[in-house]
Amino acid sequence: MKTSDNGIKKIKNEEGFRNKAYKCAAGVPTIGYGHTKGVKMGDTISAQKAEEYLREDLRICENEVNRINKEKGYNLNQNQFDSLVSFTYNCGIKNLRTLTKFRTKSEIPEGMKLYNKGGGRVIQGLINRRNRESELFNEPILNNSFNDNLMSRIIRNENSYYNFDDNGFSYSNSNNSDFNIRPSIGRNGFGINFEFSCLIF
């Protein structure tokens, strides 16, 4: 498995971009999106180069998460994989191995929250990050097979007009039939709102 685009976006948001080298909470010279290898104070970097470093660094994390996933038989989904890659990128491979050594998959999210220290002290930013990684780990993967089948049936109709936008999917045809799908996300997961008006297949 590889980190999804959504996972990379989340990691970039967590790390933030810094074009000049700085010392992180643990006192390690850092630059770009959390890159540390070979960094010296006074170094500078472009956003493009920082992303190249990020993707290179993530491959190391991905390889270790994949190894543990196979070894432990976790059968991680994409969100769980992205969550562990983010954790590993921030905490290191050694801590990933410690986290997963004696834990079942269901115990990992709470175990993550223990890794909230930098330089020997608890840091609120790390508490917040572990909470977000834990939430991502527990976030279900959406099953779009029903929606995909429904949409394919709609699109195959002749004289049909359909549109995708930020609000969802809408459809109408020459018989003045209208159909709208509006996704919604709540505390209990993902839902679909259906709006029908003389829907004809």
Beta strands, then each sheet from edge to edge (+ up, - down):
strand 1: 18-23
strand 2: 29-32
strand 3: 117-118
strand 4: 121-122
strand 5: 160-165
strand 6: 168-173
strand 7: 178-186
strand 8: 189-197
sheet 1: 1+ 2-
sheet 2: 3+ 4-
sheet 3: 5+ 6- 7+ 8-
end
